[in-house]
Amino acid sequence: MLRGVSSPRKPNPARRSERSRQAVLDAARRLVSELGYDKVSIEAIAARAGVGKQTIYRWWPSKGAVIFDSILALSADGESIRLPDTGDLEADLKTVMRATVAEFADPAFEAPVRALTLQVVGDPGLAALYREKLSGPVDEAKKERLRSAQRAGQLAADADLDLVLEVLYAPLYQRWQLRSGALTPEYADRLVEITLRAFAPCA
């Protein structure tokens, strides 16, 4: 090799693959927001992302799986899911619920999630994927925070934690799905306060 002359740097396949994967996820999320779930196709996602259709099928088995992962990537940071635990259950839940309300009120998040939610209702395979990769791990993280509150005497020791989560979140999901009211920080706070009163430890 001649001194002072370096050989061309070889492309990194892993880096190129990750760029392609992110391009696919971004394309899927944007298309479902623009067109709605039914009008989005694998071909359209591939064209928008600048990749071949087979590249998508190498990573995902279906359109639903691509769109699901594109939405999951909005909030995924590669770390395990944990809720804040400052020792003050009410403050911690209000932080989480305010963040949830803000997310559902954000058009960039709301449109693709609404489209995906409709598909989950009618697609058992997609519903199973949703439970495995998102709702299951998130619910377990929430319940771990509630168990900590039970140990601290801030929540009834015999409270059914699945029911606690339903009381806390179901009104929010209904308001969002039916567009029946504003999603505000004040609304999030009221849901926390009502839930904690319902499951307060016995005096």
Salt bridges, closest charged atoms under 4 A:
ASP26 OD1 - ARG29 NH2 3.61
ASP26 OD2 - ARG30 NE 2.92
GLU34 OE1 - ARG48 NH2 2.93
GLU43 OE2 - LYS53 NZ 3.32
ASP69 OD1 - LYS133 NZ 2.95
ASP85 OD1 - ARG145 NH2 3.34
GLU90 OE2 - LYS94 NZ 2.86
ASP92 OD2 - ARG145 NH2 2.87
GLU110 OE2 - ARG114 NE 2.47
GLU110 OE2 - ARG179 NH1 3.55
ASP139 OD1 - LYS142 NZ 3.88
GLU140 OE2 - ARG147 NH1 2.91
GLU144 OE1 - ARG147 NH1 3.11
GLU144 OE2 - ARG151 NH2 3.59
ASP162 OD1 - LYS143 NZ 2.97
ASP189 OD2 - ARG98 NH2 2.70
GLU193 OE2 - LYS94 NZ 2.79
